[in-house]
Amino acid sequence: MSETKSPLPREIADAYVDELIALDPVTGTYLGNKESSSRLPDLSPAGQEALADLARATLARLDEAERQPGADSESERRCARLLRERLTAELAVHEADEGLRAVGNLGTPAHSVREVFTLTPAETDEDWAAIAERLRAVPGALAGYRESLALGLERKLYAGPRPTAVFLEQLDEWADTGEGRGWFEDFASAGPEALRGELDKAAREATAAVVELRDWMRDVYAPAVEGAPNTVGRERYARLVRYFNGADLDLDEAYAYGWSEFHRLLGEMRQEAEKVLPGAETPWVALAHLDEHGRMIEGVDEVRAWLQGLMDEAIEALDGTHFELAEQVRKVESRIAPPGGAAAPYYTSPSEDFSRPGRTWLPTMGQTRFPVYDLVSTWYHEGVPGHHLQLAQWVYVKDSLSRYQATVGHVSANCEGWALYAERLMDELGFLKNAEERLGYLDAQMMRAARVIVDIGMHLELEIPADSPFHPGERWTPELAEEFFGAHSSRPRDFVSSELTRYLTIPGQAIGYKLGERAWLLGRDRARERHGDAFDLKAWHMAALSQGSLGLDDLVDELSNL
């Protein structure tokens, strides 16, 4: 009888993905698993514990797999390292009961319940029948989420009052889009007539569940958390930083780096602002001038089409010169985000079989007029060569990586760092064609530097440096953070407010853009030094984009050795 071969780390990682999809059909839908279309996850404390049990069991199996012959190969080693780091970081967050106070303006379980419908297949009657079943699952999912928050209250684990208030406003919008029906009813109205009665009934029940959650949040949760701090303190912040960045960062050094980037970028912005509006008192006066007199796109349909054209042009220009793109990766779609979410644009990855392409999403926030300076580098970030080229490439090379590395094993700072690197790359390559676009790019870079300053500063209540042009010597508060952010950004007031609520909702995530970009640039510089004149940027890009995700602890070393 032949001896059964023990699995290696990549097999353990891919088995984890299958088991994760069984517990979390939202993840299944993101990956293109059609069987997930009719279900929603258990968001109760028991459901959270089931995910934690899966992580613990997977880590135990990984211990055994790493002892097997062949586990020390490059591909097995890299996958094992990512799987262990990610699951360990996730368990640390779970065991600190962060899931019992997940309230805010984005990224909560309630947001995932709504947003997954925008990615659920909706082409056939069969697809819509699955959607009807998923709609019927909304009340149970939201009841489980409420059970988790109630347990958090019982344990005195409170979300901040500001994220709670903003979440309540969003629930109001989900419950009534302004047309006398809720978001789920609006979504279901696109379904086939053959299923009209079933869809409408299920959508009404989903809306009723949103109303029930909103009323409980208003009457029970919000009064209970009134007076709780909006910030999290150093211990919680460090734990969340590890989760979002894949590294135990020196937070004081990172804070100082944010300030150094602030001063550098301010100098560059002043130079570009002088070209846009000679004599402008500040770069943001010049940017305000562009809001009125710069190049504009008029209309929501028109801006969606324009953004699509921008990404298509970037693919044509970059493919074969600075990247080698597979045909599947060359397709990306521009979409308008559903209302009732946060103000920031975002990207969703393609399904594993590319039947659903990668997509960029623009929240219009009621606007119909869009300044170009604010969009060009942002779509280099969200689309091409940013998130789309990295995340779609991971899916394309999933067979040579592992399914886990290509899909759910993401480290936020790796992805956001690449996307910010992509913005800088397009500047280096000359794609920002005039002072207007370049000032917009620098403004976006300044926003990421300001994120490092205010996210770390307010959660750790650090002192504002003596050489700061803003309140030197004072200690950060959310109110000062919002004032600082608004004074050093071209974004409108509602965007600034949404951003600050975001930092209070998901502490430690926003710093990964700048710190991740620093890691990507350092890795590229070291690889160039190692190869000298033989350094091939296109080959380096494709090797870097094909290695899957890594935490910042490992990213620089891996990039340097490519």
N, C-alpha and C positions, 0 to 999 in steps of 0.2 A: 504494500500500500504506500502510495507516494505521500510525502509529508506536506501538509498545507502551508503555503508560504504566508508569512506574517506581512501585513500591510506596511508600506513605507509612509512617510509623512504626507506626501501629496495625496495618497489614497485616503488617509485620515481626513485631510482638509476637504476633499471633495465629498466624502460621506457626510461631513458636517453640513455642507451646503444643502444636501438633500434633506437632512433631518431638520435644518433650519426652515426650509420652505414648508415642510409639513406643519411646523408650529406657527410660522409667520407667512401667511399667503400674500401679504402686501409685498414682502421681499420676492415671493414667487412671481407676482405680476411684474415687478421691475425687471426680473430676469427673463420674462416672456413665457413663464410656465402657465399654459392655458388652463390647467386643472385648478389653478388658484383663483380663477376669475369669479367664482361664486362665493368665496369665503372671506372672512375677516379674522384677525387674530384675537386671542383672549388677552385683553388688556388689564385684567384683574391682577391682584397680587399673586394668585396661583399661576396665572399665565406668565408673569415675569419670572417666577421661580422655576417654571419649566424650562425657560430659555437658559437660566443660570445652571440648572442641572445638566442640560446638554453641553454647555461650555465646560463644566467640571469633568464630565465623562470624556469629552473629546481631549482635554488636556491629559487625562490619565492614559488614554490610548496613544497619545502622542509620545508620552514618556517611553512606552514600549517600542513604538515605531522608530524612535531615534536610536535605539540600541541595535537595530537590524543591519545586516550587511547592505551597503549601498546607501545608507541614510546620510553619509557624509559627502555625497556628491553635491556639486554646486546647486543644482536645481532643487534637490531635496532639502538641503541646508537652508536655502533662502526661504522656501515655503514654510518650513518648520519654524523658523525664527519669526516670521510674520504671524503665523497662526498662534504661537505661544504669546507673543506680545499683545496681539489684539484681544484674545480671549481673557488674558490676565487683566488687561486694562478695563475691559467690559465688566468683568466680575467685581473689580474694585469699586466701580461706579454702582453696580447693583447692590453690593453688600453695604454700601453707605446709604442705601435707600433713596438714591436720587430719583428713581422711577416713581416714587410716591409723592413727588412735588413737581412733576413735569408740566408746568404751566407757562405759557408765554405766547409770543406772536408768530412763532414758526417752530417746526421740528417736534411738536408734541405728538403723542399718540392720536389725539383728535384730528390734528392736521393730516396725519398719514391716512386716516380713515377717509377723509374727503378727497385728498389729492390722488389716491390710488385709482379713483374712478376716471381721472383724465388720462390714465395710461392703460385702462382695461380695454381689451379688444371690443370694438363696437361696429363690426362690419355686417354681420349676419343676424338673422333671427335667433340663431343658437347663441351667439354672443350676447344678445340683449336678454335672452332668458337667463343666462348666467348673471348678468348685471342685476336683473330683478331679484335673484336670490341673494346677491351681495347686498343690495339695498335692504332686503329683509333682515340682514345680519347687522345693520348699523345700530339699531337699538341695543342689542346685546353687547356689541363692542363698546359703545359709549357708556353703558351701564358698568362694564368692567373697568373702564378708565375712571369713572366716578368712584367706584369702590376703592381703587388705588389711592386716589386723592383723599378720600375719607379716612383711610388708614393713616395716611400722612398727617392729617389733622390730629388724629388720635395720638400719634407719636410726637406731635409738636414739630413736625418737619414741614415748614411753610415755604411756599413760593413767595416771591416778592410782590408787594401790592401793585407796583406799576405793571409788571408783566400780566398780573391777574386782571387788572382793569382793561388792558388792551385786548386780552383774550376775550373778555366779555363783549367788547365792541365787535370783534370778529364774529362771535357767535350770533350777535344780533343780525349781522349782515348775512350769515349763512341761513338764518331762520327766515329772513325776508329780504330778498334781493331788491326790493323796491317796486316789484310788479305784483305784489300780493301772493307771492309763492316763494318757497325756500330754494336754496341752491340745488338740493337734490331733485326737487320737482322740475327746476329749470333744466338740469342735466338730462333727466329722464324724458323730457318732451321731445328729444331728438330720436327716440326709439320708434320702432315700426308700429303701425296701426294694429296689427294682429295681436300685439302684446300691450296695447294702450291701457286697458283696465288694470292689468297686473302691475305694470310699471308705475302708473299713477298712484295706486294704492300703496305700493312699497315705498315710493318716494315720499308720500305724505307721512307714512309712519317714520321714515328716517328724519324728516323735518321735525316731527313731534318729539323725537328723541333729542334733537339739537335744542329744541325749546326747553325740554325738561332739564338737560344739562345746563343750559344758560341760567334758568331760574334757580337751580341749586347753587351754581357758582355765585350768582348775585345775592341770594338770600342766606347761604350758609358759608360758602368758602371765603368770599371777599371780606365779610365782617370778621371772620376768624383770623385772617392774615393781616388785617389792618394794624399798622405799627410795626410789622416785621421788617427786617432790613431787606433792601433790594439787592445788596451785594453779598458775596459769599465768604469772604475771609480767605486767608492764605492756605489753610489746610484743604478746604474743599476745592479751592481754585487749583492748587497743585495737582490734585487727583484728576480734575477735569482736563487740565493741560496735558497730562500724560495720555488721556484717552484721545484727545483731538490731535495731538502732535506726535505721538509715538516716541516721546522722550521726556525725561525728567529735566526740565530746563532750569537754568539759573535765571530766575525771574527778574532779579535786580539788573543783571547784565542785559537781558532782553529789553527791559524798560529803558536803559541807557541807550541801547541801539536804536530804539524807536525815536528817541530825541535826536540822535545824530542824523538819522534819515530825515527827520523833520527839517532840520537846519539846512541840510544839503539840498533837499527838494525845494525849499523856500527860495534859495538863491537861484536855482534854475527856473522856477516859475516866474520870478521877477524879470528875468531876461526875456522869456517868451511873452509875458504880458506887455512889455514895452513895444513889442512888434505888433500886438493886437490892438492896443489902445495906448499910444504914447502918453506918458505922464500919469498913468493910472496909479492911484495911491497904493493899492494892493493888487495882487493877482486876481483876487475875487471880484474886484471892481471890473477888471477886464472880462472876467467870465460872465458877470452880470450883463455887461455890454453885449456879449455873444448871445445871451439868452434873448435879447431883443433884436439884435442886428446881425447875428451870425447865420450860417446856413441852417435851414430848417427842413424837416420832413413834415408835411401836413397830412393828417389822417392816420387812423389806426391800421387800416388795411395797407396803406401805403408804406408805413414804417415797417410792418412785418415783411413786406416784399423787398424793401430796401435792405433790411438786415439779411435776408436770404441772399440777395445779390452780393453783399459784402463778403459773406462766407464762401459763396461759390467762386468769387474772384480770388480770394485768398488761397483756396485749394488749387486753382489753376496755376497761380504764381509760385506756390511753395512746393508742389508735388514735382519730384524729379530734380529740384535744386537744393532744397534744405531738408526734405523728407522724401520717403518712398512710401506712397500710400496705396493700400489695397483698394480695390474697387468698392468694397463694402464700406470702408472708412470714408470714402469720398462723398458719401451721402449724409447730409445733415439738414434738419428742418427748422425753420424759424416759426415760432408760435407766440400767440398772445396769452399771457397767464390768466387763469380765472380770477375774478375779483374776490376780495375778502382775505387776501394773504398779505405777506410782508411786501415791502416796497422794492427789494433788491431783485434784479434779474437772476435766473438760475438755469441749470442745464440738467437734463435727464439722459441717462445712458441708453444705448440701443439694447434691445433684447438680445439674448444669447445667440439667436439665429439670424439677427439683423432684420427680421420681419418688421419690427418697429425700429426706425432709425433713431440716432441721437437727436435730441431736440433742445433748442434754446427757447427760453420763455421770458417775455417782457411784460412785467406788470405795468399797466398804463396809469394806474392811480387816478383815473378820470381824465387824463390828458388826451388831447388830440393833436398837439403840436410838439415836435420833438427836436431839440437842438442836436445837430450832428456831432459837435465836439464831445458831447456826453455819451455818445454811442460807439464811436469807432473802436477805441481801445477796449471798451467793455465787451464788445463782441469778438475781439481778438482773444479776450479772456474766456468768455463763456463758450465760444464756438471754436473757430480756427485761427491760430494753431493751439488754442488753450484746451479747455476741458474735453472738447470733442476728440481731438487727435489723441490725447492720452487715454481716455476711458474707452473709446471705440477700438483703439489699438490693443488694449488689454483683452477686450472681448475677442478680437481677431486672432490673437496668439494664445488663447486660453488652453489649447491642446499642448503647447510646449511649456506653459506655466503650470497652473492648476486652475480648476474652475474657481476655487476660493480666491486665489490671487487676482483673477481677472474680474471678479464680481464683488463679493461682499467684504473682502478683506481690505477695505480702503482705509488709509490714514488721511484725515482731512488736510493736514499741513502739507503732505506730499502733493495732493491734487491741487490745492489752492496755490501752493508754491510754484508748481509747474505753470499754472494759468497766469500768474503774475510774471513769471519768467517769460512766458509767451508774449505778453504785452511789451516787455522790454526788448525781446528779440525783434518784434516788428518795428520798434523804434530804431534799433541798431541797423536793420536792413533797409531803412528808408521808406517804410510804408506810411508813416505819418507825414502827409504831403505838405503841410503848411503849419504856420504858427498856431492857428486855431485848433487843429487836431492835436498838435503836440502839447499845447497848454491843457487840453482836455485829458490827455494821457498823464501828464504830471499831476493834475488835480486828482486823478484816480489813484496814482501812486501815493500822493499825500494822504488820501483817505485811509490807505492801508497802513501808513506810518502812524497816523493819528489813532487807528485802532489799537496798535500795540501800546501806545501811551495811555489811552483812556481805559482800555480793558484791564490791563494790569494795574494801572494807577488807582482806579476807583475800587476794584475788588480787594486790593491790598491796602487801600487808603494811604498811598505813598505821597511823599512831598513833591510838589512841583519845583523843578530846579531853579536856581537863582538866575540863570541866563535865559529863562523862558520869557517870551513876550506876553505871557498870559498868567496872571495871578502868582508870580514867583513866591515861593516860601509857604504857600497854602497847601492843604492836603485835599486830595481829590474827593469829590462827591459825585453822584450821578448828575446833579444839577450843573456843577462846574464842567463835567465831561460833556454834557449836551451843549453848553455854551461854547466850549472850546471847539468841539467838532463842527458846530454850525458856523463859527467864525473862520474856519480853515477848510471850508468845503463849498463847492458851487451848488450842492444839492439843495432842493427846496426844504422848507421847514418840516413837512410831513415825512420826507425821507429821513432827515436827521433824527427825528423823533422815533421813527421805526427802527433805525439803526441802533440807537441807544437802548431801546427795549430789547432788541436782539441780543446785545451784549450782556444784558441782565438775564436773558432767558437761557443762553447757552455760553456761559463764561468759559474763556480759554480757547474758543474756536477761532475767533476773529484775529488773533495774533499769528495764526499759522500762515497767513498770506505772505507777510513780509519775512517772517522767519523761515518759511519754506522756500521763498525766492532766494534768500541768502544761501541756503543749503545748495540749491540747484546751481547758482552762480559759482560757488566755491568748488563744487564738484567739477563743473566745466573747466574752470581755471586750472585745477590740478591735473585734469586729464590732458589739457592742452600743454601744460608744462612737461608732462611725462612723455608725450608723443613728439613734441617739438614741431618741426615743419611738416611732419607726417600726419598731424592731427586733421581728421576729416569730420567737420561739423555735422554733415548729413548722416554719416555712419554713427556718430555719437548720439545724435538725436534718436535714431531708430533703435539703437541698443538701449538707450535710457528709457524709451517709451515701451520697450518690450520686456522689462524686468519685473513688472508688477509693482505693487505698492510697497513702500518701506517707511518706517518711522524715521524721524529726523536723527535719531541715534545712529542709524545705519546708512542713511541716504548718501551722505557726503563720501563715505568710504567706497560704497558701491559705484557711485558715479565717477569717482576719481580713477577707478581701476578699469573703466570701460575703454 
